[in-house]
Amino acid sequence: MVRPSELAKILLLHGVTSIVADPHEIANVSGKKVMEYMIEQSGQLPFDFYFMMPSCVPATEFEHSGAVLKSEDLISFYQNPRVLGLAEVMNFPAVSNTDEDMLQKLYDANRLGKSIDGHATGLSEQQLDVYMSAGIKTDHECTTAEEAKERLRKGMYLMIREGTVAKDLINLIPVINEKNSRRCLFVTDDRHLDDIVSEGSIDHNVRLSIETGLPPITAIQMATINAAECFGLKEHGAIAPGYKADFLLLDDLDSIIIHSVFKGGRLMVQNNHLLKFPDVLEQVIDDGLKHSVQFHGITENDLAIPLTNEFANIIEITPNSLITKHSIEPVRLNHDGLFLRTC
């Protein structure tokens, strides 16, 4: 929702000095051109932006998007050291049915030693085996403790998500113990800017975990060294010789009140104030990237739904979750057989 430079300013205030981003949504609209823009814009900042290349644009074959990304569109990006791999493979049928282009994307990432993220909503144990065999070793879609245990038993990295819409942390934290914690890390997976400003980013995940009973050191490990190891970031995640001097000072270990944030040994934040951020020479944005929304006026007729009977398929929303349910409900129709409202 903002340029990389503006996101970096917000995240530094919350002790985040590096992120691994999947530009799926913006690439879904504008394809390769916008990914080049994101990488270029984030390269000269006092903040580390790493990227995973969108694996499913469009997400499924029956969706329509502004762009299509094939394996040949992604391969050149892997030459950039800040591109770590292939982002969440959300089209499981393409993997299971050995879709040629999907297999090529997986092959390219594996051949080059890149990471591959998963998206394993609702997959059975056997389907998880298919994912693992394809080199997909992470999942951020767990919503229950049993799902989390299953991923850990398979040897996957368990990504515990706490975003704006999907809030899974409270359900998953009880799974974490001293024997499996090093395979667990935090993600946000879509957290709106107002929530970052008011509550925080990964620092919010850490605080919430401690409140639910997780030892502070374990929570901090999950936010730092575990995430770095998961993505092969050998210079990140610890305060030791040979690591980047990215660290923060806390007023309190339990409440995670951030006093100071250092990036590359340089003091960037003190007392919730960004001390200095370099003037960024913004790249001129192509008009094709700025004017991507094409919309027309809506009339009542545009919202009319013709039905052949007085029952309709309903998508039920589950609060604080991305998981939806299917139901069939009676509805009222007008004299033209158009949907009016539920009974």
Secondary structure, DSSP 8 states (H G I E B T S, - for coil): ---HHHHHHHHHTTT--EEEE--HHHHHHHHHHHHHHHHHHHTTSSSEEEEEE-S-SSSSTT---S----HHHHGGGGGSTTEEEEEEE--HHHHHTT-HHHHHHHHHHHHTT-EEEE--TT--HHHHHHHHHTT--EE----SHHHHHHHHHHT-EEEEEB-SS-B-HHHHGGG--TTTGGGEEEE-SS--HHHHHHT-SHHHHHHHHHHTT--HHHHHHHHTHHHHHHTT-TTSSS-STTS---EEEEEETTTTEEEEEEETTEEEEETTEE------------HHHHS--------GGGG--B-SSSEEEEEEE-TT-S-EEEEEEEEEE-TTSBEEEE-
